[in-house]
Amino acid sequence: MKTNAVEQEFIKAYDQFSDAIFRHCVFRVSDREKAKDIAQGTFVRLWDYMSQGKEIDNMRAFLYRITNNLIIDEYRKKKDISLDRMRDDEGFDIGTESMRDIETKDEHGRARALLECLPDKYREALVMRHIDGLSVKDIAHLTHESENVISVRIHRAIEKLQRLRDGANLK
Amino acid sequence: MENIIKQLKKAAKETKLSTVEKAAMKTQLLHYVKTHPVRSDAWGIPTTSNGTGPVNASAFSARAVLSPFSINNFRNKKTLSAFVIGGLLLGSTVSFAAENTVPGDILYPIKIHVNESVLSAIAVTPQAKADWSVTQTERRLQEVEKLASTPSATPEVRAAAEANFNASADQVQQHISNFEKNNDSSDAMATAGRLTDMLRKHEGDFSKKGFAKEETEHNSVSVTPTSAVPVATPEVSATPVSTVQQTQSDEGHRTGVTDGGSVLKSIHTVRGKAEQVQADLRNKYQGESTSTVSNVDSGVAHTNQGISPEVVPGHSLDRHDRGQEEIRTTTGAAQNRVKND
């Protein structure tokens, strides 16, 4: 039956990509629970698409695109939340207080904390490139930017992280 | 700098869904899948509750099977450019192969409708168009010649080719008269000159090829065009009767080459007409009152003085090409020839 075939494909996609998508979300959103929500939302959307009988050429790129869109939506929602609340939540760092937090956390946490300090767009490009392993071309397609812009963002992201880390180490 | 990256990557490796979390999410998702089944109108084919196997399965598998023409193949830049290049190459190969065809060949329509359409579209100016129609006439002539030398060609095909050739030559005349209407003397004469040159050359080549021995006879195959040639041709007028008879009998003997002979005749006829036109044009635009055209009576022809030398350039007759000296018709020379005869 048709449905079974599509289901099989869906399940296969989930098994293959769920970890990667989750990881991406974690490094973008820094809230594990929220990351799980978004990852699940990604696959829900995937099913919506597949159940309409549409074919997908590149599953991986498609999933990343959905995830990215959801994360962007999340950012937009977040902007409405007051900054105080953001500060109180674990893992949310803004401004100079982040430096102290960075010191206290373990390496893993430190890396994630550093990422927090990056502007959204930089973080997006960096995570996609070095954590998800997407090519610059793919990232450009996903985000509807030129490859040049993506390369620049990645570079600046790394620089900024460098400065932040060195800044934190000095203290 | 890479340090940071390494750190990130390390952190990334450690981050993943726990088995429990993963399973839990899967369950939830599958629940969602069940509650939102595949839409039956997705493929435009109604599903039945018991799912009749063959029909539906084949319908889906038909989609699952990638056909080389599916739209997905065109989403990839690489395959798209491969298709485009393949298409271009195929098209050019066919066009190229069509160039040598004659009426009756399979690819002949491509030669006419595709290749020649493109070539004529490139000709923008009236001069270019006229030149192109001369070239076209040459092409038709080449087809005629080619058919004459293929023994397997049927008479209908040969006749068709000849008809094409004549039609094309008429087209050229049309262009010339258009130029005349617009008082464009230089283009008219240039086109007429091109046409006659081309025809002469072909006549020469063709005769040489097929009728090596019979040069002298074919010298005088011209019956009608004598009058068209402004140059004094006392030799021709002196010899026509006997040689024509000779030619006819000779042609009768060589059955295999009769078509060649008729081809030559038709080339000659067209050439004669073209030369007539050219002479007319010369008269018109050189502004000479004296007519140098009809000179069956050779002596009369060139008593007019002040004939501009342009009257006779290249009018060294092909008849005389074969081994005989070129005749430059100046008034003096004409007189001389008359005297010589």
Interface residues (C-beta under 8 A of the other chain):
Chain A: M1 K2 T3 A5 V6 E7 F10 I11 Y14 S18 D19 F22 R23 V26 F27 K36 A39 Q40 F43 V44 W47 D48 M50 S51 Q52 G53 E55 D57 E107 H108 R110 A111 R112 L114 L115 L126 H130 I131 I158 E159 L161 Q162 R165
Chain B: M1 I4 I5 Q7 L8 K9 K10 A11 A12 E14 T15 K16 L17 E21 K22 M25 K26 Q28 L29 L30 Y32 V33 H36 P37 V38 R39 A42 W43 T47 G51 G53 N56 A57 A59 F60 R63 A64 N72 R75 N76
